[in-house]
Amino acid sequence: MPDTDTLQYTQDYERIAAALAYVDENFQDQPSLAEIAAQAELSEFHFQRLFTRWVGISPKKFLQQLTLERAKQSLEASASVLDAAYDAGLSGPGRLHDLFVTCDAVTPGEYKARGAGMTIRYGFHPTLFGECLLLMTDRGICGLAFIDPQRETRAEALAYLARGWSNATLLEDAAATRPYIDRMFGAADRGADEGGEPLRVLLRGTEFQVKVWRALLTIPPGHLTTYEDIGHRIGYTSNASRAIGRANGSNLISWLVPCHRVIRKTGAIGGYRWGRERKLAMIGWEAAQQAEQSAV
């Protein structure tokens, strides 16, 4: 059963998600604080306090980060940043994700073996974006998903995330996975990682999928790109958007491999395996943090 902290994090996130869903549908009308708070079933005072504690800025400022025009501007502004990140990161296996994450891919033999001889430890943890499930091997993190209690149980989430590793031994060990969660989401709360060795992720996919996921790792926090741009960066200059979208949707290491930073070229947010509201929350949170840092 989820512990008290997890339940509280989940309840807080669900309230924020309800408000974000309303904002997403009505942002052109610029809804008032009272209208947004009502979606979270809170008073204006309590919603403002919860929201500001969760994201670090007011609901009004956060709303500004989620408008269609703001998304378009972010796409335009991100182009040169992504060029630099891609050149620095994707040219080698290191220096990815601002030196915070490095990645490794399973070999064809390991892919075929589906985890035979491996032990995968896993744990459920509360985070800024709701409860999450982390899977890790001795070589690195191999799965990270968010739990939506309205859609799936913990067991179903584990089964989904462990697919492809059917021959591995699964061992629940929250004590082993917690330090990684603290680094990932503690860093999110502070806006910067405290240092140490980069987190390692183990990618299990086709050659094309791994190319897409490595390209995702070059997108810095607070920046957005499109499916078309990802295709261009990995050498597919036309008719690859749909395939890249499928690869994006097949990513089983959320947040660290930031598929939430890919949107449509129109500026529309698009879907997300772990919920559109969660994608909005991530994009808005990162954009707000970047805006606050730029203002300092």
Secondary structure, 3 states (H helix, E strand, C coil): CCCHHHHHHHHHHHHHHHHHHHHHHHHHHCCCHHHHHHHCCCCHHHHHHHHHHHHCCCHHHHHHHCCHHHHHHHHHHHHHHHHHHHHHHCCCCCCCCCCCEEEEECCHHHHHHCCCCCEEEEEEECCCCCCEEEEEECCEEEEEEECCCCCCCHHHHHHHHCCCCCCCEEEECHHHHHHHHHHHHHHHHHCCCCCCCCEEEEECCCHHHHHHHHHHCCCCCCCCEEHHHHHHHCCCCCCCHHHHHHHHHCCCECCCCCHHHEECCCCCCCCCCCCHHHHHHHHHHHHHHHHHHHHC
